[in-house]
Amino acid sequence: GREVNRICASLSMSREDSSRIELCVVEALNNVIKHGYKGERGNRVDLKFLFSCDNIVIEVVDRGLPMNPDEIDKADTGMVELNGKDLSDLPEGGRGLGIIKAIMDEVSYISRGNENSLKMVKKINLEESRMD
């Protein structure tokens, strides 16, 4: 998580946006470990980052048990009110996809063969950030 935050900060993103993107990556990795790999150690997870002036794209790729793609559409963002609330006040467990959907602008999932991919996109304006 700290490394994700460091990468975002190096792009001159705000501390708040960096922390929120870090939270999404940590939630996605926790889901892979807990549900995809059932807590079993020694499995591989790849993180891919793509940056542009418009957005940051993060892809989490694993080879664990696939998730039902409908879970993304069903994820509840109703209880995830981020404005003015401390993220540590959110209930633990079962909120990961809701948190990711509430923070990111686009979230998609695909499972092909033995590989699963969760793609998260956050729209940003690095040109403006660098001018601040």
Order of alpha helices (4+ residues) and beta strands (2+ residues): alpha-alpha-beta-beta-alpha-alpha-beta-beta-alpha
